[in-house]
Amino acid sequence: MEKSKIYIIGLGPGSEEYILPEAKKYLNSVEVLVGFKRAMDSINFVDNKKVVLNSILDLKELCQSGKYGSIGIIASGDPCYYGITNYVKNNICSDVNVIPGLSSFQYLSCKLALPWQNAYVGSMHGREENFIDMVRQYKESFWLVDDKYTPETLCKMLHENHIKGRAYVGENLSYEDEVITKATIEEVAKGQYSCLSVLVIERD
């Protein structure tokens, strides 16, 4: 059975305008596109065969079936930053082609005109890091969040640890309903934000 050629296609922050031309080329040229519903909803403009995944096991089964000559696995943001690339390489196929996507960190830093070459980049999305320690160590830090560690929850933790500074929250980045909040850590701690946000801390 001939193996399928696997492409992992980065979609960037979400809207079509921020999908790279190279990614669009592969979105239209592979035999089938696969991904979870949220990511698939963002490529309604693509006229190609699509399979919505219900679980990660569905992805493994489809990729190993040999049914398609080429498979495009779509991934939001940067596919190589806590994305699906690591899982695919370790569990499905080590020989993959990754098409880059603009990360939400890149997008938000530009919207804020905030250089981030010296910033710490972390994720509390489905995982835990030494959040307080990292914020203390770095003047600027960028964070992916989730429904447990929301922007307000993380800022409450900072406030309780007497850490002051600015906090920026990017919600629905690149979409028409995009909201970017610029406030103090204490103010964000009192707010309510989407669990699919990006949080930036600029410590005093």
Contact map, one row per residue, 1 for C-alpha under 8 A:
111000000000000000000000000000000000000000000000000000000000000001000000000000000000000000000000000000000000000000000000000000000000000000000000000000000000000000000000000000000000000000000000000000000000
111100000000000000000000000000000000000000000000000000000000000001001000000000000000000000000000000000000000000000000000000000000000000000000000000000000000000000000000000000000000000000000000000000000000
111110000000000000000000000000000000000000000000000000000000000101001000000000000000000000000000000000000000000000000000000000000000000000000000000000000000000000000000000000000000000000000000000000000000
011111000000000000000000000000000000000000000000000000000000001101111110000000000000000000000000000000000000000000000000000000000000000000000000000000000000000000000000000000000000000000000000000000000000
001111100000000000000000000000000000000000000000000000000000000000001110000000000000000000000001000000000000000000000000000000000000000000000000000000000000000000000000000000000000000000000000000000000000
000111110000000000000000000000000000000000000000000000000000001000000111100000000000000000000011100000000000000000000000000000000000000000000000000000000000000000000000000000000000000000000000000000000000
000011111000000000000000000000000000000000000000000000000000000000000111100000000000000000000001111000000000000000000000000000000000000000000000000000000000000000000000000000000000000000000000000000000000
000001111100000000000000000000000000000000000000000000000000000000000001111000100000100000000001111000000000000000000000000000000000000000000000000000000000000000000000000000000000000000000000000000000000
000000111110000000000010011000000000000000000000000000000000000000000001111000100000000000000000011110000000000000000000000000000000000000000000000000000000000000000000000000000000000000000000000000000000
000000011111000000100010000000000000000000000000000000000000000000000000011111100000000000000000011111000000000000000000000000000000000000000000000000000000000000000000000000000000000000000000000000000000
000000001111110001110010000000000000000000000000000000000000000000000000011111000000000000000000000111000000000000000000000000000000000000000000000000000000000000000000000000000000000000000000000000000000
000000000111111001110000000000000000000000000000000000000000000000000000000111000000000000000000000011110000000000000000000000000000000000000000000000000000000000000000000000000000000000000000000000000000
000000000011111001000000000000000000000000000000000000000000000000000000000110000000000000000000000011110010000000000000000000000000000000000000000000000000000000000000000011000000000000000000000000000000
000000000011111101100000000000000000001001000000000000000000000000000000000110000000000000000000000000000000000000000000000000000000000000000000000000000000000000000000000011100000000000000000000000000000
000000000001111111100000000000000000000001000000000000000000000000000000000000000000000000000000000000000000000000000000000000000000000000000000000000000000000000000000000001100000000000000000000000000000
000000000000011111100000000000000000000001100000000000000000000000000000000000000000000000000000000000000000000000000000000000000000000000000000000000000000000000000000000000000000000000000000000000000000
000000000000001111100000000000000000000000000000000000000000000000000000000000000000000000000000000000000000000000000000000000000000000000000000000000000000000000000000000000000000000000000000000000000000
000000000011111111110000000000000000000000000000000000000000000000000000000000000000000000000000000001000000000000000000000000000000000000000000000000000000000000000000000001000000000000000000000000000000
000000000111011111111011000000000000000000000000000000000000000000000000000000000000000000000000000011000000000000000000000000000000000000000000000000000000000000000000000000000000000000000000000000000000
000000000011000001111111000000000000000000000000000000000000000000000000000000000000000000000000000111000000000000000000000000000000000000000000000000000000000000000000000000000000000000000000000000000000
000000000000000000111111100000000000000000000000000000000000000000000000000000000000000000000000000000000000000000000000000000000000000000000000000000000000000000000000000000000000000000000000000000000000
000000000000000000011111110000000000000000000000000000000000000000000000000000000000000000000000001000000000000000000000000000000000000000000000000000000000000000000000000000000000000000000000000000000000
000000001110000000111111111000000000000000000000000000000000000000000000000000000000000000000000001110000000000000000000000000000000000000000000000000000000000000000000000000000000000000000000000000000000
000000000000000000111111111100000000000000000000000000000000000000000000000000000000000000000000000000000000000000000000000000000000000000000000000000000000000000000000000000000000000000000000000000000000
000000000000000000001111111110000000000000000000000000000000000000000000000000000000000000000000000000000000000000000000000000000000000000000000000000000000000000000000000000000000000000000000000000000000
000000001000000000000111111111000000000000000000000000000000000000000001000000000000000000000000000000000000000000000000000000000000000000000000000000000000000000000000000000000000000000000000000000000000
000000001000000000000011111111001000000000000101000000000000000000000001000000000000000000000000000000000000000000000000000000000000000000000000000000000000000000000000000000000000000000000000000000000000
000000000000000000000001111111000000000000000111000000000000000000000000000000000000000000000000000000000000000000000000000000000000000000000000000000000000000000000000000000000000000000000000000000000000
000000000000000000000000111111100000000000000000000000000000000000000000000000000000000000000000000000000000000000000000000000000000000000000000000000000000000000000000000000000000000000000000000000000000
000000000000000000000000011111111000000000000000000000000000000000000111000000000000000000000000000000000000000000000000000000000000000000000000000000000000000000000000000000000000000000000000000000000000
000000000000000000000000000011111000000000000001100000000000000000011111000000000000000000000000000000000000000000000000000000000000000000000000000000000000000000000000000000000000000000000000000000000000
000000000000000000000000000001111100000000000001111000000000000000010111000000000000000000000000000000000000000000000000000000000000000000000000000000000000000000000000000000000000000000000000000000000000
000000000000000000000000001001111110000000000001111000000000000000000011110000000000000000000000000000000000000000000000000000000000000000000000000000000000000000000000000000000000000000000000000000000000
000000000000000000000000000000011111000100000000011110000010000000000011110000000000000000000000000000000000000000000000000000000000000000000000000000000000000000000000000000000000000000000000000000000000
000000000000000000000000000000001111101100000000001110000010000000000000111000000000000000000000000000000000000000000000000000000000000000000000000000000000000000000000000000000000000000000000000000000000
000000000000000000000000000000000111111100000000000111100000000000000000000000000000000000000000000000000000000000000000000000000000000000000000000000000000000000000000000000000000000000000000000000000000
000000000000000000000000000000000011111110000000000110000000000000000000000000000000000000000000000000000000000000000000000000000000000000000000000000000000000000000000000000000000000000000000000000000000
000000000000000000000000000000000001111111000000000000000000000000000000000000000000000000000000000000000000000000000000000000000000000000000000000000000000000000000000000000000000000000000000000000000000
000000000000010000000000000000000011111111100000000000000000000000000000011100000000000000000000000000000000000000000000000000000000000000000000000000000000000000000000000000000000000000000000000000000000
000000000000000000000000000000000111111111110000000100000000000000000000010000000000000000000000000000000000000000000000000000000000000000000000000000000000000000000000000000000000000000000000000000000000
000000000000000000000000000000000000111111110000000000000000000000000000000000000000000000000000000000000000000000000000000000000000000000000000000000000000000000000000000000000000000000000000000000000000
000000000000011100000000000000000000011111110000000000000000000000000000000000000000000000000000000000000000000000000000000000000000000000000000000000000000000000000000000000000000000000000000000000000000
000000000000000100000000000000000000001111111100000000000000000000000000000000000000000000000000000000000000000000000000000000000000000000000000000000000000000000000000000000000000000000000000000000000000
000000000000000000000000000000000000000111111110000000000000000000000000000000000000000000000000000000000000000000000000000000000000000000000000000000000000000000000000000000000000000000000000000000000000
000000000000000000000000000000000000000000111110000000000000000000000000000000000000000000000000000000000000000000000000000000000000000000000000000000000000000000000000000000000000000000000000000000000000
000000000000000000000000001100000000000000111111000000000000000000000000000000000000000000000000000000000000000000000000000000000000000000000000000000000000000000000000000000000000000000000000000000000000
000000000000000000000000000100000000000000011111100000000000000000000000000000000000000000000000000000000000000000000000000000000000000000000000000000000000000000000000000000000000000000000000000000000000
000000000000000000000000001100111000000000000111110000000000000000000000000000000000000000000000000000000000000000000000000000000000000000000000000000000000000000000000000000000000000000000000000000000000
000000000000000000000000000000111000000000000011111000000000000000000000000000000000000000000000000000000000000000000000000000000000000000000000000000000000000000000000000000000000000000000000000000000000
000000000000000000000000000000011100000000000001111100000000000000000000000000000000000000000000000000000000000000000000000000000000000000000000000000000000000000000000000000000000000000000000000000000000
000000000000000000000000000000011110000000000000111110000000000000000000000000000000000000000000000000000000000000000000000000000000000000000000000000000000000000000000000000000000000000000000000000000000
000000000000000000000000000000000111100100000000011111000000000000000000000000000000000000000000000000000000000000000000000000000000000000000000000000000000000000000000000000000000000000000000000000000000
000000000000000000000000000000000111100000000000001111110110000000000000000000000000000000000000000000000000000000000000000000000000000000000000000000000000000000000000000000000000000000000000000000000000
000000000000000000000000000000000001000000000000000111110100000000000000000000000000000000000000000000000000000000000000000000000000000000000000000000000000000000000000000000000000000000000000000000000000
000000000000000000000000000000000001000000000000000011111110000000000000000000000000000000000000000000000000000000000000000000000000000000000000000000000000000000000000000000000000000000000000000000000000
000000000000000000000000000000000000000000000000000011111111000000000000000000000000000000000000000000000000000000000000000000000000000000000000000000000000000000000000000000000000000000000000000000000000
000000000000000000000000000000000000000000000000000000111111100000000000000000000000000000000000000000000000000000000000000000000000000000000000000000000000000000000000000000000000000000000000000000000000
000000000000000000000000000000000000000000000000000011111111110000000000000000000000000000000000000000000000000000000000000000000000000000000000000000000000000000000000000000000000000000000000000000000000
000000000000000000000000000000000110000000000000000010111111111000000000000000000000000000000000000000000000000000000000000000000000000000000000000000000000000000000000000000000000000000000000000000000000
000000000000000000000000000000000000000000000000000000011111111100000000000000000000000000110000000000000000000000000000000000000000000000000000000000000000000000000000000000000000000000000000000000000000
000000000000000000000000000000000000000000000000000000001111111110000000000000000000000000000000000000000000000000000000000000000000000000000000000000000000000000000000000000000000000000000000000000000000
000000000000000000000000000000000000000000000000000000000111111111100000000000000000000000000000000000000000000000000000000000000000000000000000000000000000000000000000000000000000000000000000000000000000
000101000000000000000000000000000000000000000000000000000011111111000010000000000000000000010000000000000000000000000000000000000000000000000000000000000000000000000000000000000000000000000000000000000000
001100000000000000000000000000000000000000000000000000000001111111000000000000000000000000010000000000000000000000000000000000000000000000000000000000000000000000000000000000000000000000000000000000000000
000000000000000000000000000000000000000000000000000000000000111111110000000000000000000000000000000000000000000000000000000000000000000000000000000000000000000000000000000000000000000000000000000000000000
111100000000000000000000000000000000000000000000000000000000011111111000000000000000000000000000000000000000000000000000000000000000000000000000000000000000000000000000000000000000000000000000000000000000
000100000000000000000000000000000000000000000000000000000000010011111000000000000000000000000000000000000000000000000000000000000000000000000000000000000000000000000000000000000000000000000000000000000000
000100000000000000000000000000110000000000000000000000000000000011111110000000000000000000000000000000000000000000000000000000000000000000000000000000000000000000000000000000000000000000000000000000000000
011110000000000000000000000000100000000000000000000000000000000001111110000000000000000000000000000000000000000000000000000000000000000000000000000000000000000000000000000000000000000000000000000000000000
000111100000000000000000000001110000000000000000000000000000000000011111000000000000000000000000000000000000000000000000000000000000000000000000000000000000000000000000000000000000000000000000000000000000
000111100000000000000000000001111100000000000000000000000000001000011111100000000000000000000000000000000000000000000000000000000000000000000000000000000000000000000000000000000000000000000000000000000000
000001111000000000000000011001111100000000000000000000000000000000000111110000000000000000000000000000000000000000000000000000000000000000000000000000000000000000000000000000000000000000000000000000000000
000001111000000000000000000000001110000000000000000000000000000000000011111000000000000000000000000000000000000000000000000000000000000000000000000000000000000000000000000000000000000000000000000000000000
000000011110000000000000000000001110001100000000000000000000000000000001111100000000000000000000000000000000000000000000000000000000000000000000000000000000000000000000000000000000000000000000000000000000
000000011110000000000000000000000010001000000000000000000000000000000000111111100011000000000000000000000000000000000000000000000000000000000000000000000000000000000000000000000000000000000000000000000000
000000000111110000000000000000000000001000000000000000000000000000000000011111100010000000000000000010000000000000000000000000000000000000000000000000000000000000000000000000000000000000000000000000000000
000000000111110000000000000000000000000000000000000000000000000000000000001111100000000000000000000011110000000000000000000000000000000000000000000000000000000000000000000000000000000000000000000000000000
000000000111000000000000000000000000000000000000000000000000000000000000001111111010000000000000000111110000000000000000000000000000000000000000000000000000000000000000000000000000000000000000000000000000
000000011100000000000000000000000000000000000000000000000000000000000000001111111111100000000000010110000000000000000000000000000000000000000000000000000000000000000000000000000000000000000000000000000000
000000000000000000000000000000000000000000000000000000000000000000000000000001111111110000000000000000000000000000000000000000000000000000000000000000000000000000000000000000000000000000000000000000000000
000000000000000000000000000000000000000000000000000000000000000000000000000001111110000000000000000000000000000000000000000000000000000000000000000000000000000000000000000000000000000000000000000000000000
000000000000000000000000000000000000000000000000000000000000000000000000000000111111010000000000000000000000000000000000000000000000000000000000000000000000000000000000000000000000000000000000000000000000
000000000000000000000000000000000000000000000000000000000000000000000000001101111111110000000000000000000000000000000000000000000000000000000000000000000000000000000000000000000000000000000000000000000000
000000000000000000000000000000000000000000000000000000000000000000000000001000110111111100000000000000000000000000000000000000000000000000000000000000000000000000000000000000000000000000000000000000000000
000000010000000000000000000000000000000000000000000000000000000000000000000000110011111110000000010000000000000000000000000000000000000000000000000000000000000000000000000000000000000000000000000000000000
000000000000000000000000000000000000000000000000000000000000000000000000000000010111111111000000000000000000000000000000000000000000000000000000000000000000000000000000000000000000000000000000000000000000
000000000000000000000000000000000000000000000000000000000000000000000000000000000001111111110000000000000000000000000000000000000000000000000000000000000000000000000000000000000000000000000000000000000000
000000000000000000000000000000000000000000000000000000000000000000000000000000000001111111111100000000000000000000000000000000000000000000000000000000000000000000000000000000000000000000000000000000000000
000000000000000000000000000000000000000000000000000000000000000000000000000000000000111111111111000000000000000000000000000000000000000000000000000000000000000000000000000000000000000000000000000000000000
000000000000000000000000000000000000000000000000000000000000000000000000000000000000011111111100000000000000000000000000000000000000000000000000000000000000000000000000000000000000000000000000000000000000
000000000000000000000000000000000000000000000000000000000001000000000000000000000000001111111000000000000000000000000000000000000000000000000000000000000000000000000000000000000000000000000000000000000000
000000000000000000000000000000000000000000000000000000000001001100000000000000000000001111111100000000000000000000000000000000000000000000000000000000000000000000000000000000000000000000000000000000000000
000000000000000000000000000000000000000000000000000000000000000000000000000000000000000111111111000000000000000000000000000000000000000000000000000000000000000000000000000000000000000000000000000000000000
000000000000000000000000000000000000000000000000000000000000000000000000000000000000000111011111000000000000000000000000000000000000000000000000000000000000000000000000000000000000000000000000000000000000
000001000000000000000000000000000000000000000000000000000000000000000000000000000000000010001111100000000000000000000000000000000000000000000000000000000000000000000000000000000000000000000000000000000000
000011110000000000000000000000000000000000000000000000000000000000000000000000000000000010001111110000000000000000000000000000000000000000000000000000000000000000000000000000000000000000000000000000000000
000001110000000000000000000000000000000000000000000000000000000000000000000000000000000000000011111000000000000000000000000000000000000000000000000000000000000000000000000000000000000000000000000000000000
000000111100000000000000000000000000000000000000000000000000000000000000000000100000100000000001111100000000000000000000000000000000000000000000000000000000000000000000000000000000000000000000000000000000
000000111100000000000110000000000000000000000000000000000000000000000000000000000000000000000000111110000000000000000000000000000000000000000000000000000000000000000000000000000000000000000000000000000000
000000001110000000010010000000000000000000000000000000000000000000000000000001100000000000000000011111000000000000000000000000000000000000000000000000000000000000000000000000000000000000000000000000000000
000000001111100000110010000000000000000000000000000000000000000000000000000111100000000000000000001111100000000000000000000000000000000000000000000000000000000000000000000000000000000000000000000000000000
000000000111100001110000000000000000000000000000000000000000000000000000000011000000000000000000000111110110000000000000000000000000000000000000000000000000000000000000000000000000000000000000000000000000
000000000001100000000000000000000000000000000000000000000000000000000000000011000000000000000000000011111110000000000000000000000000000000000000000000000000000000000000000000000000000000000000000000000000
000000000001100000000000000000000000000000000000000000000000000000000000000011000000000000000000000001111111000000000000000000000000000000000000000000000000000000000000000010000000000000000000000001000000
000000000000000000000000000000000000000000000000000000000000000000000000000000000000000000000000000000111111100000000000000000000000000000000100000000000000000000000000000000000000000000000000000001000000
000000000000000000000000000000000000000000000000000000000000000000000000000000000000000000000000000001111111110000000000000000000000000000000000000000000000000000000000000000000000000000000000000000000000
000000000000100000000000000000000000000000000000000000000000000000000000000000000000000000000000000001111111111000000000000000000000000000000000000000000000000000000000000010000000000000000000000000000000
000000000000000000000000000000000000000000000000000000000000000000000000000000000000000000000000000000011111111100000000000000000000000000000000000000000000000000000000010010000000000000000000000001000000
000000000000000000000000000000000000000000000000000000000000000000000000000000000000000000000000000000001111111111110000000000000000000000000000000000000000000000000000000000000000000000000000000000000000
000000000000000000000000000000000000000000000000000000000000000000000000000000000000000000000000000000000111111111100000000000000000000000000000000000000000000000000000000000000000000000000000000000000000
000000000000000000000000000000000000000000000000000000000000000000000000000000000000000000000000000000000011111111000000000000000000000000000000000000000000000000000000000000000000000000000000000000000000
000000000000000000000000000000000000000000000000000000000000000000000000000000000000000000000000000000000001111111000000000000000000000000000000000000000000000000000000000000000000000000000000000000000000
000000000000000000000000000000000000000000000000000000000000000000000000000000000000000000000000000000000000111111100000000000000000000000000000000000000000000000000000000000000000000000000000000000000000
000000000000000000000000000000000000000000000000000000000000000000000000000000000000000000000000000000000000111111110000000000000000000000000000000000000000000000000000000000000000000000000000000000000000
000000000000000000000000000000000000000000000000000000000000000000000000000000000000000000000000000000000000110011111100000000000000000000000000000000000000000000000000000000000000000000000000000000000000
000000000000000000000000000000000000000000000000000000000000000000000000000000000000000000000000000000000000100001111110000000000000000000010000000000000000000000000000000000000000000000000000000000000000
000000000000000000000000000000000000000000000000000000000000000000000000000000000000000000000000000000000000000000111110000000000000000000000000000000000000000000000000000000000000000000000000000000000000
000000000000000000000000000000000000000000000000000000000000000000000000000000000000000000000000000000000000000000111111000000000000000001010000000000000000000000000000000000000000000000000000000000000000
000000000000000000000000000000000000000000000000000000000000000000000000000000000000000000000000000000000000000000011111100000000000000001111100000000000000000000000000000000000000000000000000000000000000
000000000000000000000000000000000000000000000000000000000000000000000000000000000000000000000000000000000000000000000111110000000000010001011100000000000000000000000000000000000000000000000000000000000000
000000000000000000000000000000000000000000000000000000000000000000000000000000000000000000000000000000000000000000000011111000000000000000001110000000000000000000000000000000000000000000000000000000000000
000000000000000000000000000000000000000000000000000000000000000000000000000000000000000000000000000000000000000000000001111100001000000000001111000000000000000000000000000000000000000000000000000000000000
000000000000000000000000000000000000000000000000000000000000000000000000000000000000000000000000000000000000000000000000111110111000000000000011100000000000000000000000000000000000000000000000000000000000
000000000000000000000000000000000000000000000000000000000000000000000000000000000000000000000000000000000000000000000000011111111000000000000011110010000000000000000000000000000000000000000000000000000000
000000000000000000000000000000000000000000000000000000000000000000000000000000000000000000000000000000000000000000000000001111110000000000000001110010000000000000000000000000000000000000000000000000000000
000000000000000000000000000000000000000000000000000000000000000000000000000000000000000000000000000000000000000000000000000111110000000000000000010000000000000000000000000000000000000000000000000000000000
000000000000000000000000000000000000000000000000000000000000000000000000000000000000000000000000000000000000000000000000001111111000000000000000000000000000000000000000000000000000000000000000000000000000
000000000000000000000000000000000000000000000000000000000000000000000000000000000000000000000000000000000000000000000000001111111110000000000000000000000000000000000000000000000000000000000000000000000000
000000000000000000000000000000000000000000000000000000000000000000000000000000000000000000000000000000000000000000000000011100111110000000000000000000000000000000000000000000000000000000000000000000000000
000000000000000000000000000000000000000000000000000000000000000000000000000000000000000000000000000000000000000000000000000000011111110000000000000000000000000000000000000000000000000000000000000000000000
000000000000000000000000000000000000000000000000000000000000000000000000000000000000000000000000000000000000000000000000000000011111111000000000000000000000000000000000000000000000000000000000000000000000
000000000000000000000000000000000000000000000000000000000000000000000000000000000000000000000000000000000000000000000000000000000111111100000000000000000000110010000000000000000000000000000000000000000000
000000000000000000000000000000000000000000000000000000000000000000000000000000000000000000000000000000000000000000000000000000000111111110000000000000000000000000000000000000000000000000000000000000000000
000000000000000000000000000000000000000000000000000000000000000000000000000000000000000000000000000000000000000000000001000000000111111111001000000000000000000000000000000000000000000000000000000000000000
000000000000000000000000000000000000000000000000000000000000000000000000000000000000000000000000000000000000000000000000000000000011111111111000000000000000000000000000000000000000000000000000000000001010
000000000000000000000000000000000000000000000000000000000000000000000000000000000000000000000000000000000000000000000000000000000001111111100000000000000000000000100000000000000000000000000000000000000010
000000000000000000000000000000000000000000000000000000000000000000000000000000000000000000000000000000000000000000000000000000000000111111100000000000000000000000000000000000000000000000000000000000000000
000000000000000000000000000000000000000000000000000000000000000000000000000000000000000000000000000000000000000000000111000000000000011111111000000000000000000000000000000000000000000000000000000000000010
000000000000000000000000000000000000000000000000000000000000000000000000000000000000000000000000000000000000000000000010000000000000001111111000000000000000000000000000000000000000000000000000000000001111
000000000000000000000000000000000000000000000000000000000000000000000000000000000000000000000000000000000000000000010111000000000000001001111100000000000000000000000000000000000000000000000000000000011110
000000000000000000000000000000000000000000000000000000000000000000000000000000000000000000000000000000000000000000000011110000000000011001111110000000000000000000000000000000000000000000000000000000011100
000000000000000000000000000000000000000000000000000000000000000000000000000000000000000000000000000000001000000000000011110000000000000000011111000000000000000000000000000000000000000000000000000001111000
000000000000000000000000000000000000000000000000000000000000000000000000000000000000000000000000000000000000000000000000111100000000000000001111100000000000000000000000000000000000000000000000000001110000
000000000000000000000000000000000000000000000000000000000000000000000000000000000000000000000000000000000000000000000000011110000000000000000111110000000000000000000000000000000000000000000000000111100000
000000000000000000000000000000000000000000000000000000000000000000000000000000000000000000000000000000000000000000000000001110000000000000000011111111100000000000000000000000000000000000000000001111100000
000000000000000000000000000000000000000000000000000000000000000000000000000000000000000000000000000000000000000000000000000111000000000000000001111111000000000000000000000000000000000000000000001110000000
000000000000000000000000000000000000000000000000000000000000000000000000000000000000000000000000000000000000000000000000000000000000000000000000111111000000000000000000000000000000000000000000001100000000
000000000000000000000000000000000000000000000000000000000000000000000000000000000000000000000000000000000000000000000000000000000000000000000000111111001000000000000000000000000000000000000000001000000000
000000000000000000000000000000000000000000000000000000000000000000000000000000000000000000000000000000000000000000000000000110000000000000000000111111101100000000000000000000000000000000000000001000000000
000000000000000000000000000000000000000000000000000000000000000000000000000000000000000000000000000000000000000000000000000000000000000000000000111111111100000000000000000000000000000000000000111010000000
000000000000000000000000000000000000000000000000000000000000000000000000000000000000000000000000000000000000000000000000000000000000000000000000100011111110000000000000100000000000000000011001101011100000
000000000000000000000000000000000000000000000000000000000000000000000000000000000000000000000000000000000000000000000000000000000000000000000000000001111111000000000000000000000000000000011111100000000000
000000000000000000000000000000000000000000000000000000000000000000000000000000000000000000000000000000000000000000000000000000000000000000000000000111111111100000000000000000000000000000001000000000000000
000000000000000000000000000000000000000000000000000000000000000000000000000000000000000000000000000000000000000000000000000000000000000000000000000011111111110000000000000000000000000000001000000000000000
000000000000000000000000000000000000000000000000000000000000000000000000000000000000000000000000000000000000000000000000000000000000000000000000000000111111111000000010000000000000000011011000000000000000
000000000000000000000000000000000000000000000000000000000000000000000000000000000000000000000000000000000000000000000000000000000000000000000000000000011111111100000000000000000000000011001100000000000000
000000000000000000000000000000000000000000000000000000000000000000000000000000000000000000000000000000000000000000000000000000000001000000000000000000001111111110000000000000000000000000000000000000000000
000000000000000000000000000000000000000000000000000000000000000000000000000000000000000000000000000000000000000000000000000000000001000000000000000000000111111111110000000000000000000010000000000000000000
000000000000000000000000000000000000000000000000000000000000000000000000000000000000000000000000000000000000000000000000000000000000000000000000000000000011111111110000000000000000000011001000000000000000
000000000000000000000000000000000000000000000000000000000000000000000000000000000000000000000000000000000000000000000000000000000000000000000000000000000001111111100000000000000000000000000000000000000000
000000000000000000000000000000000000000000000000000000000000000000000000000000000000000000000000000000000000000000000000000000000001000000000000000000000000111111100000000000000000000000000000000000000000
000000000000000000000000000000000000000000000000000000000000000000000000000000000000000000000000000000000000000000000000000000000000000000000000000000000000011111110000000000000000000000000000000000000000
000000000000000000000000000000000000000000000000000000000000000000000000000000000000000000000000000000000000000000000000000000000000000100000000000000000000011111111000000000000000000000000000000000000011
000000000000000000000000000000000000000000000000000000000000000000000000000000000000000000000000000000000000000000000000000000000000000000000000000000000000011001111100000000000000000111000000000000000011
000000000000000000000000000000000000000000000000000000000000000000000000000000000000000000000000000000000000000000000000000000000000000000000000000000000000000000111110000000000000000110000000000000001111
000000000000000000000000000000000000000000000000000000000000000000000000000000000000000000000000000000000000000000000000000000000000000000000000000000000000000000011111000000000000011110000000000000001111
000000000000000000000000000000000000000000000000000000000000000000000000000000000000000000000000000000000000000000000000000000000000000000000000000000000010000000001111100000000000011110010000000000111100
000000000000000000000000000000000000000000000000000000000000000000000000000000000000000000000000000000000000000000000000000000000000000000000000000000000000000000000111110000000001111000000000000000111000
000000000000000000000000000000000000000000000000000000000000000000000000000000000000000000000000000000000000000000000000000000000000000000000000000000100000000000000011111000000011110000000000100011110000
000000000000000000000000000000000000000000000000000000000000000000000000000000000000000000000000000000000001000000000000000000000000000000000000000000000000000000000001111110000111100000000000000011100000
000000000000000000000000000000000000000000000000000000000000000000000000000000000000000000000000000000000000000000000000000000000000000000000000000000000000000000000000111110000111000000000000110111000000
000000000000000000000000000000000000000000000000000000000000000000000000000000000000000000000000000000000000000000000000000000000000000000000000000000000000000000000000011111101110000000000000000110000000
000000000000110000000000000000000000000000000000000000000000000000000000000000000000000000000000000000010011000000000000000000000000000000000000000000000000000000000000011111100110000000000000000010000000
000000000000111001000000000000000000000000000000000000000000000000000000000000000000000000000000000000000000000000000000000000000000000000000000000000000000000000000000000111110100000000000000000000000000
000000000000011000000000000000000000000000000000000000000000000000000000000000000000000000000000000000000000000000000000000000000000000000000000000000000000000000000000000111111100000000000000000000000000
000000000000000000000000000000000000000000000000000000000000000000000000000000000000000000000000000000000000000000000000000000000000000000000000000000000000000000000000000001111100000000000000000000000000
000000000000000000000000000000000000000000000000000000000000000000000000000000000000000000000000000000000000000000000000000000000000000000000000000000000000000000000000000100111110000000000000000000000000
000000000000000000000000000000000000000000000000000000000000000000000000000000000000000000000000000000000000000000000000000000000000000000000000000000000000000000000000011111111111000000000000000000000000
000000000000000000000000000000000000000000000000000000000000000000000000000000000000000000000000000000000000000000000000000000000000000000000000000000000000000000000000111110001111100000000000000000000000
000000000000000000000000000000000000000000000000000000000000000000000000000000000000000000000000000000000000000000000000000000000000000000000000000000000000000000000001111000000111110000000000000000000000
000000000000000000000000000000000000000000000000000000000000000000000000000000000000000000000000000000000000000000000000000000000000000000000000000000000000000000000001110000000011111000000000000000000000
000000000000000000000000000000000000000000000000000000000000000000000000000000000000000000000000000000000000000000000000000000000000000000000000000000000000000000000111100000000001111100000000000000000000
000000000000000000000000000000000000000000000000000000000000000000000000000000000000000000000000000000000000000000000000000000000000000000000000000000000000000000000111000000000000111110110000000000000000
000000000000000000000000000000000000000000000000000000000000000000000000000000000000000000000000000000000000000000000000000000000000000000000000000000000000000000011110000000000000011111110000000000000000
000000000000000000000000000000000000000000000000000000000000000000000000000000000000000000000000000000000000000000000000000000000000000000000000000000000011011000011110000000000000001111111000000000001000
000000000000000000000000000000000000000000000000000000000000000000000000000000000000000000000000000000000000000000000000000000000000000000000000000000000011001000010000000000000000000111111100000000000000
000000000000000000000000000000000000000000000000000000000000000000000000000000000000000000000000000000000000000000000000000000000000000000000000000000000000000000000000000000000000001111111110000000000000
000000000000000000000000000000000000000000000000000000000000000000000000000000000000000000000000000000000000000000000000000000000000000000000000000000110010000000000010000000000000001111111111000000000000
000000000000000000000000000000000000000000000000000000000000000000000000000000000000000000000000000000000000000000000000000000000000000000000000000000111111001000000000000000000000000011111110000000000000
000000000000000000000000000000000000000000000000000000000000000000000000000000000000000000000000000000000000000000000000000000000000000000000000000000010001000000000000000000000000000001111111000000000000
000000000000000000000000000000000000000000000000000000000000000000000000000000000000000000000000000000000000000000000000000000000000000000000000000000010000000000000000000000000000000000111111100000000000
000000000000000000000000000000000000000000000000000000000000000000000000000000000000000000000000000000000000000000000000000000000000000000000000000000110000000000000000000000000000000000010111110000000000
000000000000000000000000000000000000000000000000000000000000000000000000000000000000000000000000000000000000000000000000000000000000000000000000000001110000000000000000101000000000000000000011111010000000
000000000000000000000000000000000000000000000000000000000000000000000000000000000000000000000000000000000000000000000000000000000000000000000000000001000000000000000000001000000000000000000001111110000000
000000000000000000000000000000000000000000000000000000000000000000000000000000000000000000000000000000000000000000000000000000000000000000000000111111100000000000000000000000000000000000000000111110000000
000000000000000000000000000000000000000000000000000000000000000000000000000000000000000000000000000000000000000000000000000000000000000000000001111000000000000000000000001100000000000000000000011111000000
000000000000000000000000000000000000000000000000000000000000000000000000000000000000000000000000000000000000000000000000000000000000000000000001110001100000000000000000111110000000000000000000111111100000
000000000000000000000000000000000000000000000000000000000000000000000000000000000000000000000000000000011001000000000000000000000000000000000111100000100000000000000000111000000000000000000000000111110000
000000000000000000000000000000000000000000000000000000000000000000000000000000000000000000000000000000000000000000000000000000000000000000000111100000100000000000000011110000000000000000000000000011111000
000000000000000000000000000000000000000000000000000000000000000000000000000000000000000000000000000000000000000000000000000000000000000000011110000000000000000000000011100000000000000000000000000001111100
000000000000000000000000000000000000000000000000000000000000000000000000000000000000000000000000000000000000000000000000000000000000001000111100000000000000000000001111000000000000000010000000000000111110
000000000000000000000000000000000000000000000000000000000000000000000000000000000000000000000000000000000000000000000000000000000000000000111000000000000000000000001110000000000000000000000000000000011111
000000000000000000000000000000000000000000000000000000000000000000000000000000000000000000000000000000000000000000000000000000000000001101110000000000000000000000111100000000000000000000000000000000001111
000000000000000000000000000000000000000000000000000000000000000000000000000000000000000000000000000000000000000000000000000000000000000000100000000000000000000000111100000000000000000000000000000000000111
